Amino acid sequence: MASWRELAPGNYLLATPGALLNTGLIVGSERALVIDTGCGPRQGAQILQAVREVTPLPLVVVNTHAHYDHFFGNAVFAADGATEFWAHQNAAKTMAEKGEAQRRQLNADFEPEMASAEGENTELVLPNALVKDQPVLVDLGGLSVTLFYLGRGHTDGDLLVGSPSVVFAGDLVEEGAHPSFEDSYPMDWADTLRQLSALRQRYEFLAPGHGRPVNDEFVKTMATTMSTAVRMAQEAMRETPNDATKSIPILPYGPEQSRWFIARLKQVS
């Protein structure tokens, strides 16, 4: 089990095995906030154990978006007493509609109980506190955390969490691997990243959903790369409308993610 990295006083980041999910923890004087709970009861229990090594305070949970590795551990936290689960309204809708189907995406070697929906803490605990277009302040006691939405990107419900020093970006920002485009909005994503970059004066650290903490230059480069990829793919679709995959070798992503990139660009443009 990896140890917490303290990014700023009371702001922690933990990478757990498997998908190397980054879980955030922000500790106030009365409550603590946990950002993303893992892909099932096994990973969720690891995260909860690590949280309890830092704080005994009551917990509030935030799910940054509707992918299983970020919310399938919610039941573990509900069993520990958490009653407040936050997400963007679009993410909550997707979790309710498609959450059960995501069990098929699980690695059954890592989370056999969750994959089969059998055993303790395998039920889906859905968000019950929703963020819409306006920011929401969550009081942790002596510390307010801002939950906010900048627009579509990795999904249509990417929620960001801002403390006075750190912004936890979920998979809107990902370090160490190509972005995942399966549920993305490529034409919007770069603009959303630019909005995030414009907040650089407010936050000292930026924690992605996977990988190491990054800086503003990383976010700007990610946005520029994505804008370039959109232009390249659109040009390829105009030149060869029946076979846009010919642009895959020149796109700045791996072959699999380039295929998803093109597919999503067609679907949501």
C-alpha positions as CSV (number, residue, x, y, z in Angstrom):
1,M,0.0,0.0,0.0
2,A,1.4,3.4,-1.0
3,S,1.7,6.1,1.5
4,W,0.0,9.5,1.5
5,R,1.8,12.4,-0.1
6,E,1.0,15.7,1.7
7,L,0.8,18.3,-1.0
8,A,-0.1,21.1,1.4
9,P,-1.2,21.2,5.0
10,G,-4.2,19.0,5.4
11,N,-4.2,18.1,1.6
12,Y,-3.1,14.5,0.8
13,L,-2.8,12.3,-2.3
14,L,-2.7,8.5,-2.3
15,A,-2.1,6.3,-5.3
16,T,-3.4,2.7,-4.8
17,P,-2.5,-0.4,-6.7
18,G,-4.3,-1.6,-9.8
19,A,-5.3,1.4,-11.9
20,L,-3.1,3.6,-9.7
21,L,-6.0,5.7,-8.9
22,N,-5.2,9.0,-7.1
23,T,-7.5,9.4,-4.1
24,G,-7.5,12.9,-2.5
25,L,-8.0,13.7,1.2
26,I,-8.7,17.1,2.6
27,V,-8.9,17.4,6.4
28,G,-10.7,20.1,8.3
29,S,-11.3,20.5,12.0
30,E,-14.7,18.8,12.0
31,R,-14.9,16.6,8.9
32,A,-12.6,15.2,6.2
33,L,-13.4,15.0,2.5
34,V,-12.3,11.9,0.4
35,I,-12.0,12.3,-3.4
36,D,-12.7,9.0,-5.3
37,T,-13.1,5.7,-3.6
38,G,-11.7,3.0,-5.9
39,C,-13.2,0.2,-8.0
40,G,-14.7,-2.0,-5.4
41,P,-14.7,-3.2,-1.8
42,R,-11.1,-4.4,-1.8
43,Q,-9.6,-1.2,-3.1
44,G,-12.1,0.9,-1.2
45,A,-11.1,-0.9,2.1
46,Q,-7.4,-0.1,1.4
47,I,-8.3,3.6,0.8
48,L,-10.4,3.8,3.9
49,Q,-7.7,2.1,6.0
50,A,-5.2,4.7,4.7
51,V,-7.7,7.5,5.5
52,R,-8.2,6.3,9.0
53,E,-4.4,6.4,9.5
54,V,-4.6,10.1,9.0
55,T,-7.9,11.1,10.6
56,P,-10.8,9.7,12.7
57,L,-13.1,12.5,11.6
58,P,-16.5,11.9,9.9
59,L,-16.1,11.6,6.1
60,V,-17.7,13.3,3.1
61,V,-17.1,11.7,-0.3
62,V,-16.7,13.2,-3.7
63,N,-16.8,11.2,-6.9
64,T,-15.1,13.2,-9.7
65,H,-16.9,11.4,-12.5
66,A,-18.9,8.3,-13.4
67,H,-16.2,5.7,-14.1
68,Y,-16.2,2.6,-11.9
69,D,-12.7,3.1,-10.6
70,H,-13.8,6.4,-9.0
71,F,-17.0,5.4,-7.3
72,F,-17.3,1.6,-7.0
73,G,-15.8,1.9,-3.5
74,N,-18.6,4.1,-2.2
75,A,-20.3,1.3,-0.2
76,V,-17.2,0.9,1.9
77,F,-17.4,4.5,3.0
78,A,-21.1,4.3,3.6
79,A,-20.5,1.3,5.9
80,D,-18.0,3.5,7.8
81,G,-20.8,6.1,8.3
82,A,-20.4,8.5,5.4
83,T,-23.8,9.8,4.3
84,E,-22.9,12.7,2.0
85,F,-21.7,11.7,-1.5
86,W,-21.1,14.5,-4.0
87,A,-20.9,14.4,-7.8
88,H,-21.9,16.5,-10.8
89,Q,-25.5,16.0,-11.8
90,N,-24.4,14.5,-15.2
91,A,-22.1,12.0,-13.5
92,A,-24.8,11.0,-11.1
93,K,-27.2,10.4,-13.9
94,T,-24.7,8.2,-15.7
95,M,-23.9,6.3,-12.6
96,A,-27.6,5.5,-12.1
97,E,-28.1,4.5,-15.7
98,K,-24.8,2.7,-16.5
99,G,-23.2,1.8,-13.2
100,E,-24.3,-1.8,-13.1
101,A,-23.1,-2.4,-16.7
102,Q,-19.6,-1.2,-15.7
103,R,-19.1,-4.3,-13.5
104,R,-18.2,-6.1,-16.7
105,Q,-15.2,-3.7,-17.1
106,L,-13.7,-4.8,-13.8
107,N,-10.6,-6.9,-13.5
108,A,-12.2,-9.9,-11.6
109,D,-8.8,-10.9,-10.3
110,F,-8.6,-7.6,-8.3
111,E,-12.3,-7.2,-7.4
112,P,-14.1,-10.5,-7.8
113,E,-16.9,-9.7,-5.4
114,M,-17.7,-6.4,-7.1
115,A,-17.5,-8.0,-10.6
116,S,-20.0,-10.7,-9.6
117,A,-22.1,-8.3,-7.3
118,E,-21.8,-10.8,-4.5
119,G,-20.5,-10.1,-1.0
120,E,-20.2,-7.2,1.4
121,N,-20.1,-3.6,0.1
122,T,-20.7,-4.6,-3.5
123,E,-23.9,-2.5,-3.9
124,L,-23.7,0.7,-5.9
125,V,-23.9,3.7,-3.5
126,L,-24.9,6.6,-5.8
127,P,-24.3,10.4,-5.1
128,N,-27.0,12.1,-3.1
129,A,-25.6,15.6,-3.2
130,L,-25.3,17.2,-6.7
131,V,-23.4,20.0,-8.2
132,K,-24.9,21.7,-11.2
133,D,-23.3,24.7,-13.1
134,Q,-22.6,26.8,-10.0
135,P,-19.8,26.1,-7.5
136,V,-20.7,24.6,-4.2
137,L,-18.8,25.2,-0.9
138,V,-18.5,22.3,1.5
139,D,-17.6,23.3,5.0
140,L,-15.2,20.9,6.7
141,G,-14.7,23.0,9.8
142,G,-12.2,25.9,9.5
143,L,-11.8,25.0,5.9
144,S,-14.2,25.3,2.9
145,V,-13.7,23.2,-0.2
146,T,-15.1,24.3,-3.5
147,L,-16.7,21.8,-5.8
148,F,-17.0,23.2,-9.4
149,Y,-17.6,22.3,-13.0
150,L,-15.8,23.8,-16.0
151,G,-17.4,21.9,-18.8
152,R,-17.3,18.7,-20.7
153,G,-14.0,16.9,-21.2
154,H,-13.1,13.4,-20.2
155,T,-16.9,12.9,-19.6
156,D,-19.8,15.3,-19.4
157,G,-19.7,15.4,-15.6
158,D,-16.1,16.0,-14.6
159,L,-16.2,17.6,-11.1
160,L,-13.2,19.5,-9.7
161,V,-12.3,19.9,-6.1
162,G,-10.5,23.0,-4.9
163,S,-8.9,23.7,-1.5
164,P,-7.0,26.9,-0.8
165,S,-3.8,25.2,-2.1
166,V,-4.7,22.2,-4.3
167,V,-7.1,21.5,-7.1
168,F,-8.0,17.8,-7.5
169,A,-8.9,17.4,-11.2
170,G,-10.0,13.8,-11.6
171,D,-9.4,12.3,-15.1
172,L,-9.9,15.7,-16.7
173,V,-6.1,15.7,-16.3
174,E,-4.1,12.5,-16.4
175,E,-0.3,12.1,-16.2
176,G,1.8,9.1,-17.3
177,A,-0.6,7.8,-20.0
178,H,-2.6,9.0,-22.9
179,P,-6.0,10.5,-22.1
180,S,-9.0,8.1,-22.2
181,F,-11.5,9.1,-24.8
182,E,-14.2,6.5,-24.5
183,D,-16.8,8.8,-23.0
184,S,-15.1,12.1,-23.9
185,Y,-16.0,15.3,-25.7
186,P,-12.7,16.0,-27.6
187,M,-13.8,19.4,-29.0
188,D,-14.8,20.7,-25.6
189,W,-12.0,19.0,-23.6
190,A,-9.2,21.4,-24.7
191,D,-11.3,24.4,-23.9
192,T,-12.1,23.0,-20.4
193,L,-8.4,22.5,-19.8
194,R,-7.7,26.0,-20.8
195,Q,-10.2,27.2,-18.3
196,L,-8.5,25.1,-15.7
197,S,-5.1,26.6,-16.6
198,A,-6.5,30.1,-16.2
199,L,-7.0,29.3,-12.5
200,R,-3.3,28.8,-11.9
201,Q,-3.0,31.8,-9.6
202,R,-5.6,30.2,-7.2
203,Y,-3.9,26.9,-6.6
204,E,-0.3,25.9,-5.9
205,F,-0.7,22.2,-6.8
206,L,-2.8,20.2,-9.3
207,A,-3.5,16.5,-8.6
208,P,-4.6,14.4,-11.6
209,G,-6.9,11.4,-11.4
210,H,-3.9,9.1,-12.2
211,G,-0.2,9.8,-12.2
212,R,2.0,12.4,-10.5
213,P,1.0,15.9,-9.5
214,V,1.4,18.4,-12.4
215,N,1.8,22.1,-13.0
216,D,0.1,24.6,-15.3
217,E,2.5,24.0,-18.2
218,F,1.4,20.3,-18.2
219,V,-2.3,21.3,-18.5
220,K,-1.6,23.9,-21.2
221,T,0.4,21.4,-23.2
222,M,-2.3,18.8,-22.8
223,A,-4.8,21.4,-24.1
224,T,-2.6,22.4,-27.1
225,T,-2.0,18.7,-28.0
226,M,-5.7,18.0,-28.0
227,S,-6.6,21.0,-30.1
228,T,-4.0,20.0,-32.6
229,A,-5.3,16.4,-32.6
230,V,-8.9,17.7,-33.3
231,R,-7.7,19.7,-36.3
232,M,-5.7,16.8,-37.7
233,A,-8.6,14.4,-37.3
234,Q,-11.2,16.8,-38.8
235,E,-8.9,17.3,-41.8
236,A,-8.6,13.6,-42.2
237,M,-12.4,13.1,-42.0
238,R,-12.9,15.8,-44.7
239,E,-10.3,14.2,-47.0
240,T,-11.3,10.6,-46.4
241,P,-14.8,10.7,-44.9
242,N,-15.2,6.9,-45.2
243,D,-11.9,6.0,-43.5
244,A,-10.8,8.6,-41.0
245,T,-8.7,6.0,-39.3
246,K,-6.0,6.8,-41.8
247,S,-5.2,9.7,-39.4
248,I,-4.3,7.3,-36.6
249,P,-0.6,7.1,-37.3
250,I,-0.2,10.9,-37.2
251,L,-2.3,11.6,-34.1
252,P,-0.4,12.3,-30.9
253,Y,-2.0,9.3,-29.0
254,G,-1.6,5.6,-29.0
255,P,-3.5,3.5,-31.7
256,E,-6.4,2.4,-29.4
257,Q,-7.0,5.9,-27.9
258,S,-6.7,7.4,-31.3
259,R,-9.5,5.2,-32.5
260,W,-11.7,6.2,-29.6
261,F,-10.7,9.9,-30.2
262,I,-12.0,9.7,-33.8
263,A,-15.1,7.8,-32.8
264,R,-16.1,10.3,-30.2
265,L,-15.2,13.2,-32.5
266,K,-17.7,11.8,-35.0
267,Q,-20.4,11.0,-32.4
268,V,-20.4,14.3,-30.5
269,S,-19.2,17.0,-33.0
